[in-house]
Amino acid sequence: MKLRTHITAAVVLFLLINILYPVTSIIRGALLAGVAGTLPDLLDYLTGRHRGIGHTLLILPPLLLYALKSPDNGIPLLAGITSHLIMDLFTVHGCPLLYPLKDTPYHCLQRKKRIRTGTAGEWALLSFLIAAMVVASLVSVGALDDAIHPQPRNSSREEQCRTMTVEIRVDADRDVNVTSYHTNGSESILVDFRDD
């Protein structure tokens, strides 16, 4: 898979985790997850063997311990690297999850359904991931709260108003009633001076 697909998948996985278990700010976590989504390929580039030590499950236990110790950094990093391994399971070459113990690549799909890098299949997957990222982002910031949990609409103005009455004593021993009405995001205040 291309880096753009790995970065997008990492951000989507982080956003889904952050919706269920908020650990850090969305922007900071998405940036960390996106960078972590490229780390397996970078590690393999540095060691000189693609789909080697960077694409093994042996990376995950230390990251899991780090995520438990420092969730605000560890969870985005764990999400990024985990998403990279998952995405490579769908490719033609697979992912050697047990490397260096076993060099066999593992796959999630039958041979004919596996995704080739840079093909229409990867573009379709990337399009799906971008749509999922937009929806997960909107849910994360609460933009879809009204659609997910609609509030009942009251028909009359009196039912929509919340009334708060405060009694204030003025210098001239005069009573004042202040009533505040909150309707559709606006506020009205009624002040009533009573004569004794």
Disulfide bonds with the S-S distance in Angstrom:
none
